[in-house]
């Protein structure tokens, strides 16, 4: 802000293009010797003060008027304040959209929707909105469409495999393969000629796959199927009948095909791990630690890796290293692997870490035995238990025990911890179970041999490693409860869903 100029200078009105009401009180001086306005500074018509003017921003002008000529401010002038400038009461009452606190709450709401399988419409429910308003009055809950189109997809894209697909070179390659697959799905002519080429080349009569944004493994399947059918695809795209009228047919060159083969090879361990973790007939939580260790080993870069493969491996490794870092989390995963007879050697841990895990298993097994002994004692010696008459054998011991008891052959009873230690020692010396065998069946056979450890194993091996099983149950429930079966009683729904998952019908 500068002091007033000579009153000899005439303040010219602001050009008509400047429509804000504030310009009623401001103008510009004319450049000396020119028929142009000096728009670098606006001039107050009240006190002739020159104020630096940044084109389009009237904040300085409004502040000057508010400080020195507040009587000139009209209600219209106040309401037309610069929209980029937020009022103090607004700043204090709501978080800015880009504030870290608001982002964190939005992410938490998205995690609540995804983790607890809540419908997107929950963000529109009055009770839920009231809860958030009570917990944090300054937070403004985004719309439902914002969650479906932005927040949840961004949360999903944070997963390790999905991040690998965001590598620029791979993303472009996926786009080209997707365009080809979409073309064959859309064109009946191309699809017809593809079947003929498959027959001529001796390839399987497989349709091309188009990936789905919410499932990263579909992208893998799409590229893998493309490579399988690549000779037939190329032959079909070169056919004059297919090319007729198609000016923008997308094809892949040799470099693209080579990159696709490298990508499939690099992502295959992730695909196999995803498939394995989605099983329901075998324990899955015990797989997490050994699979995580193996994936980190597989994603180690080599000098033969292309830049794209190096980027893919680096993206997956970076994400894997962020996971399973909590001490409690690692203890559960390592204990589950130790109780799986396939992985009990725990080769991915150091000697000290293995000893610590088995020490914890021993303590837990002994604790379970102590609890069971205590419960048994309470049942036998409880206050409501009727008193029993002394048997003849107990009377005989009372009379002649001192003379005829063989004290030399009597052994001290072992503590639960000592029994657990012996079981652990025998368990570790036993042969490991082949990877192709069922660990649950192994424990069923060896339950008598390892009574304490078998109880601990039941506590861990029943934990699912993923939410896939639960999601499948919800999908099945959606198939059971339909518009035409809306009068089903809840208990009938439970029965049908249970039977659909667990009823085994012999194959005819």
C-alpha positions in Angstrom: 0.0 0.0 0.0 1.4 3.4 -0.9 0.5 6.9 0.1 -1.9 9.2 -1.7 -0.8 10.9 -5.0 -1.3 14.5 -5.9 -4.9 15.5 -6.1 -4.2 16.9 -9.6 -4.3 13.4 -11.0 -7.8 12.2 -12.0 -9.0 8.8 -10.9 -10.5 7.0 -13.9 -13.3 4.5 -13.2 -12.4 0.8 -13.5 -13.2 -0.8 -16.9 -16.7 -2.3 -17.2 -15.2 -5.8 -17.4 -14.4 -5.5 -13.6 -17.9 -6.2 -12.3 -17.3 -6.7 -8.6 -19.1 -4.2 -6.4 -15.8 -3.2 -4.8 -14.8 -1.3 -7.9 -17.5 1.3 -7.0 -14.9 2.7 -4.5 -11.7 2.2 -6.7 -10.3 3.3 -10.0 -7.0 3.7 -11.8 -4.6 6.5 -12.7 -3.8 7.1 -16.3 -0.3 6.4 -17.5 1.6 9.6 -18.2 1.7 10.5 -21.9 -0.4 7.5 -22.8 -4.1 6.8 -23.2 -3.9 3.7 -21.0 -4.7 3.0 -17.4 -2.0 2.0 -14.9 -3.6 -1.3 -13.7 -0.6 -2.2 -11.5 -2.2 -0.2 -8.6 -5.8 0.5 -7.8 -6.6 3.9 -6.3 -9.1 4.4 -3.4 -11.6 7.1 -4.4 -12.0 8.1 -0.8 -8.4 8.7 0.3 -6.6 8.4 -3.0 -4.3 5.7 -1.6 -2.6 3.5 -4.2 -3.0 -0.2 -3.5 -1.1 -2.9 -5.4 -3.5 -4.8 -7.5 -2.9 -8.4 -8.6 -5.2 -9.0 -11.6 -8.4 -10.7 -10.5 -7.7 -10.6 -6.8 -9.5 -7.9 -4.8 -8.5 -9.0 -1.3 -6.2 -6.1 -0.7 -8.8 -3.7 -1.9 -11.5 -5.1 0.3 -9.1 -5.2 3.3 -8.3 -1.5 2.9 -12.0 -0.5 2.6 -12.8 -2.6 5.7 -10.0 -1.1 7.8 -10.2 2.6 6.9 -13.7 3.1 5.3 -15.9 0.5 6.8 -18.9 2.8 6.4 -18.6 2.4 2.6 -19.0 -1.4 2.8 -22.5 -2.4 1.7 -24.2 -5.7 2.3 -23.8 -6.5 -1.4 -20.1 -5.7 -1.2 -19.7 -8.0 1.8 -21.5 -10.9 0.1 -19.4 -10.7 -3.1 -16.1 -11.3 -1.3 -13.5 -13.3 -3.2 -14.8 -16.9 -3.3 -11.2 -18.1 -2.8 -11.0 -16.2 0.5 -12.9 -18.2 3.3 -14.4 -16.3 6.2 -12.9 -16.9 9.7 -16.1 -18.5 11.0 -16.1 -20.9 8.0 -12.4 -21.8 8.7 -13.2 -22.5 12.3 -16.5 -24.4 11.7 -15.3 -26.9 8.9 -12.1 -28.5 7.8 -10.7 -27.4 4.5 -11.4 -30.1 1.8 -7.6 -30.8 1.5 -6.9 -30.9 5.2 -5.0 -33.9 6.5 -7.6 -34.5 9.3 -10.5 -34.5 6.8 -8.6 -36.9 4.5 -7.9 -39.2 7.4 -11.5 -39.3 8.5 -12.7 -39.9 4.9 -10.2 -42.8 4.6 -11.5 -44.3 7.9 -15.1 -44.1 6.6 -14.0 -45.9 3.4 -12.2 -48.6 5.4 -15.4 -49.0 7.5 -17.4 -49.5 4.3 -14.9 -51.9 2.8 -13.9 -53.9 5.9 -17.4 -54.3 7.4 -19.1 -54.9 4.0 -21.3 -51.9 4.5 -23.4 -50.5 1.6 -22.3 -47.2 0.1 -25.7 -45.8 1.1 -24.5 -45.8 4.7 -23.0 -42.3 4.2 -26.5 -41.0 3.5 -28.0 -42.5 6.6 -29.2 -39.9 9.1 -27.9 -41.8 12.1 -24.4 -42.3 10.6 -24.2 -38.6 9.7 -25.3 -37.6 13.1 -22.6 -39.9 14.7 -19.8 -38.3 12.6 -21.2 -34.8 13.4 -21.1 -35.6 17.1 -17.6 -37.0 17.0 -16.1 -34.2 14.8 -18.4 -31.3 14.1 -15.9 -29.7 11.7 -15.8 -32.6 9.3 -18.0 -32.5 6.3 -18.9 -36.0 5.0 -18.5 -36.3 1.2 -21.3 -37.5 -1.0 -22.0 -41.1 -1.8 -20.7 -40.7 -5.4 -17.4 -39.3 -4.1 -16.9 -42.6 -2.2 -17.9 -44.9 -5.1 -15.9 -43.0 -7.7 -12.9 -41.7 -5.9 -12.3 -42.8 -2.3 -12.9 -46.6 -2.5 -11.1 -47.1 -5.9 -8.1 -45.1 -4.5 -8.2 -47.3 -1.3 -8.3 -50.4 -3.5 -5.5 -49.2 -5.7 -3.3 -49.1 -2.7 -3.0 -52.9 -2.6 0.3 -54.4 -3.6 -0.6 -56.1 -6.8 -2.8 -53.2 -8.0 0.1 -50.8 -7.4 2.3 -52.9 -9.7 -0.4 -52.5 -12.5 0.1 -48.7 -12.1 3.6 -48.9 -13.5 3.5 -46.6 -16.6 4.8 -49.1 -19.2 2.6 -51.9 -17.9 -0.4 -49.6 -17.7 0.0 -48.7 -21.4 0.4 -52.3 -22.3 -2.7 -53.3 -20.5 -4.6 -50.5 -22.3 -3.6 -51.9 -25.7 -4.5 -55.5 -24.8 -7.8 -54.3 -23.3 -8.7 -52.5 -26.6 -8.0 -55.7 -28.6 -10.1 -57.8 -26.2 -12.9 -55.3 -26.2 -12.9 -55.2 -30.0 -13.3 -59.0 -30.2 -16.1 -58.9 -27.7 -17.9 -56.2 -29.7 -17.4 -57.5 -33.2 -19.2 -60.7 -34.2 -17.2 -60.8 -37.4 -13.9 -60.7 -35.6 -15.1 -63.2 -33.1 -16.2 -65.6 -35.9 -12.8 -65.4 -37.7 -11.0 -65.8 -34.3 -12.7 -69.2 -33.8 -11.7 -70.3 -37.3 -8.1 -69.3 -36.8 -8.0 -71.1 -33.4 -9.2 -74.3 -35.1 -6.6 -73.9 -37.9 -3.7 -73.3 -35.5 -4.8 -76.0 -33.0 -5.4 -73.6 -30.2 -8.1 -74.0 -27.5 -11.4 -72.4 -28.2 -11.1 -69.8 -25.5 -12.7 -66.3 -25.5 -10.5 -63.3 -24.8 -10.8 -61.8 -21.3 -11.4 -58.2 -20.5 -10.1 -57.1 -17.1 -12.3 -55.6 -14.3 -11.0 -52.5 -12.5 -11.8 -53.9 -9.0 -9.9 -57.2 -9.5 -6.2 -57.0 -10.3 -5.9 -60.7 -11.1 -8.3 -60.1 -14.0 -5.6 -58.0 -15.6 -3.2 -60.9 -15.2 -5.8 -63.3 -16.7 -6.4 -60.9 -19.6 -2.7 -60.8 -20.6 -2.2 -64.5 -20.1 -5.2 -65.4 -22.3 -4.0 -62.9 -24.9 -0.5 -64.5 -25.0 -2.2 -68.0 -25.3 -4.3 -66.8 -28.3 -1.7 -64.4 -29.7 -1.1 -66.3 -33.0 -4.8 -66.6 -33.7 -5.4 -62.9 -32.8 -2.7 -61.6 -35.1 -4.0 -63.8 -38.0 -7.5 -62.6 -37.4 -6.5 -58.9 -37.2 -4.7 -59.2 -40.6 -7.8 -60.6 -42.3 -9.2 -58.2 -44.9 -12.8 -59.1 -43.8 -12.0 -58.0 -40.2 -10.0 -54.9 -41.1 -12.7 -53.6 -43.5 -14.2 -50.5 -42.1 -11.9 -50.5 -39.1 -9.4 -47.7 -39.2 -8.2 -47.8 -35.6 -7.5 -51.4 -35.0 -4.9 -51.8 -32.2 -2.1 -54.3 -32.6 0.9 -55.2 -30.5 4.5 -55.2 -31.9 7.2 -57.7 -30.9 8.3 -55.4 -28.0 4.8 -55.3 -26.6 4.5 -59.1 -26.8 7.9 -59.5 -25.1 6.8 -57.1 -22.3 3.6 -58.9 -21.9 5.4 -62.2 -21.4 7.8 -60.6 -18.9 4.8 -59.1 -17.0 3.0 -62.4 -16.7 6.2 -64.1 -15.5 6.8 -61.4 -12.9 3.2 -61.4 -11.6 2.7 -65.1 -11.6 3.8 -65.5 -7.9 1.3 -62.9 -6.9 -1.4 -64.7 -8.9 -0.6 -68.0 -7.3 -0.5 -66.5 -3.8 -3.9 -64.9 -4.3 -5.4 -68.1 -5.5 -3.9 -70.1 -2.7 -5.1 -67.6 0.0 -8.6 -67.8 -1.4 -9.0 -71.5 -0.5 -11.5 -72.6 2.0 -10.7 -76.3 2.6 -7.2 -75.7 4.1 -5.9 -73.4 6.8 -4.8 -70.0 5.3 -3.5 -67.9 8.1 -0.5 -70.2 8.5 0.4 -69.5 4.8 0.8 -65.7 5.2 4.3 -65.6 6.8 6.0 -68.2 4.5 4.3 -66.8 1.3 5.2 -63.2 2.3 8.8 -64.2 2.7 8.9 -66.1 -0.6 7.3 -63.2 -2.5 10.0 -60.9 -1.1 12.6 -63.3 -2.4 10.9 -63.7 -5.8 10.7 -59.9 -6.2 14.4 -59.4 -5.7 15.7 -57.6 -8.9 18.3 -59.2 -11.2 20.5 -57.7 -13.9 18.4 -59.4 -16.5 15.3 -57.5 -15.6 13.9 -55.0 -18.0 13.1 -51.5 -16.7 9.4 -52.5 -16.6 10.0 -55.7 -14.6 12.3 -53.8 -12.3 9.5 -51.2 -11.7 6.9 -53.9 -11.1 9.1 -55.8 -8.6 10.0 -52.6 -6.8 6.4 -51.6 -6.5 5.4 -55.0 -5.0 8.4 -55.1 -2.7 7.8 -51.6 -1.4 4.3 -52.5 -0.4 5.1 -55.9 1.1 7.7 -54.4 3.4 5.0 -52.1 4.9 2.8 -55.0 5.9 2.9 -57.4 8.9 5.3 -55.1 10.9 3.4 -55.1 14.2 4.9 -57.3 16.9 1.5 -58.8 17.9 0.6 -59.4 14.3 3.9 -61.1 13.5 3.6 -63.3 16.6 0.2 -64.6 15.5 1.3 -65.3 11.9 4.6 -67.0 13.0 2.8 -69.1 15.7 0.2 -70.2 13.1 3.0 -71.3 10.7 4.8 -73.1 13.6 1.7 -75.1 14.3 1.3 -76.1 10.7 3.3 -79.3 10.3 4.2 -78.2 6.7 6.0 -75.1 7.9 7.1 -75.9 11.4 10.8 -75.5 10.5 10.2 -71.7 10.1 13.1 -71.3 7.7 12.2 -67.6 7.1 13.1 -66.7 10.7 16.4 -66.5 12.6 17.3 -69.2 15.2 16.5 -66.7 18.0 13.1 -65.9 16.5 12.2 -69.5 16.1 13.1 -70.3 19.7 11.1 -67.3 20.9 8.0 -68.5 18.9 8.2 -72.0 20.2 8.7 -70.7 23.7 5.5 -68.8 23.3 3.7 -71.9 22.1 4.9 -73.8 25.1 3.6 -71.2 27.5 0.3 -71.1 25.7 -0.1 -74.9 25.7 0.8 -75.0 29.5 -1.7 -72.2 30.2 -4.5 -74.1 28.4 -3.7 -77.2 30.4 -3.7 -75.2 33.7 -7.1 -73.8 32.8 -8.5 -77.2 32.0 -7.1 -78.6 35.3 -8.6 -75.8 37.3 -12.0 -76.2 35.7 -11.9 -80.0 36.4 -11.0 -79.3 40.0 -13.8 -76.8 40.4 -16.3 -79.4 39.1 -15.1 -82.1 41.4 -14.5 -80.0 44.5 -17.2 -77.4 44.0 -19.4 -76.3 46.9 -22.5 -78.0 45.4 -20.8 -81.3 44.8 -22.2 -84.1 47.1 -19.9 -85.7 49.6 -18.9 -89.2 48.7 -18.4 -92.1 51.1 -14.9 -93.4 51.5 -14.2 -96.4 49.3 -12.6 -99.6 50.6 -9.5 -98.9 48.6 -9.0 -95.4 50.2 -9.6 -97.0 53.7 -6.9 -99.6 52.9 -4.5 -96.9 52.0 -5.3 -95.0 55.1 -4.6 -98.1 57.3 -1.6 -99.7 55.6 -0.2 -97.1 53.3 2.8 -96.3 55.5 3.9 -99.9 55.6 3.3 -101.1 52.1 3.6 -98.0 49.8 6.6 -98.2 47.4 7.9 -94.7 47.7 11.0 -95.5 45.6 8.9 -96.2 42.5 6.7 -93.1 42.8 7.6 -90.3 40.3 7.0 -86.6 40.9 4.0 -85.4 38.7 5.1 -83.3 35.8 4.0 -79.7 35.5 2.0 -78.6 32.4 4.9 -76.6 31.2 7.2 -79.6 31.3 4.6 -81.7 29.4 4.3 -78.9 26.8 8.1 -78.8 26.5 8.3 -82.5 25.8 5.5 -82.3 23.2 7.3 -79.4 21.5 10.5 -81.4 21.4 8.8 -84.4 19.9 6.8 -82.3 17.5 10.0 -80.5 16.1 11.8 -83.9 15.7 8.9 -85.4 13.7 9.1 -85.3 10.0 7.6 -82.2 8.3 4.4 -82.8 6.4 4.6 -82.6 2.6 3.2 -79.4 1.1 0.6 -81.5 -0.7 -0.9 -83.0 2.4 -3.7 -81.6 4.6 -2.4 -80.2 8.0 -5.9 -80.5 9.6 -6.0 -84.3 8.9 -2.4 -84.5 10.3 -3.6 -83.0 13.6 -6.6 -85.2 13.7 -4.3 -88.3 13.4 -1.8 -87.0 15.9 -4.2 -85.5 18.4 -3.5 -88.3 21.0 0.3 -87.9 20.5 0.3 -84.1 21.0 -2.8 -83.4 23.2 -1.7 -80.0 24.4 -0.3 -78.7 21.0 -3.4 -80.0 19.2 -5.6 -77.7 21.3 -3.3 -74.7 20.6 -3.3 -75.5 16.9 -7.1 -75.4 16.8 -7.0 -71.8 18.1 -4.7 -70.6 15.3 -5.4 -72.7 12.2 -9.1 -71.9 12.2 -8.2 -68.2 11.6 -8.9 -67.3 7.9 -6.1 -65.5 6.2 -8.4 -63.4 4.0 -12.0 -62.2 3.9 -12.7 -64.1 0.7 -14.7 -66.8 2.5 -16.9 -64.3 4.2 -17.5 -62.4 1.0 -18.5 -65.6 -0.7 -21.0 -66.3 2.0 -22.5 -62.8 1.5 -22.7 -63.5 -2.2 -24.5 -66.7 -1.5 -26.9 -65.0 0.8 -27.7 -62.5 -2.0 -28.6 -65.5 -4.2 -30.8 -67.0 -1.5 -32.7 -63.8 -0.5 -34.2 -62.5 -3.7 -37.2 -60.4 -4.6 -39.2 -63.5 -5.2 -38.2 -65.0 -1.9 -38.5 -61.9 0.3 -40.8 -63.7 2.8 -38.1 -66.2 3.9 -37.7 -66.3 7.7 -34.2 -65.5 9.0 -33.7 -69.0 10.4 -34.5 -70.4 6.9 -32.0 -68.1 5.3 -29.3 -69.3 7.8 -30.1 -72.9 7.0 -30.0 -72.4 3.3 -26.8 -70.5 3.3 -25.2 -73.1 5.6 -26.3 -76.0 3.5 -25.2 -74.3 0.3 -21.7 -74.1 1.6 -21.4 -77.3 3.6 -23.8 -79.9 2.1 -21.8 -82.4 0.1 -23.6 -84.3 -2.6 -21.9 -87.5 -4.0 -21.0 -87.2 -7.7 -23.2 -89.4 -9.9 
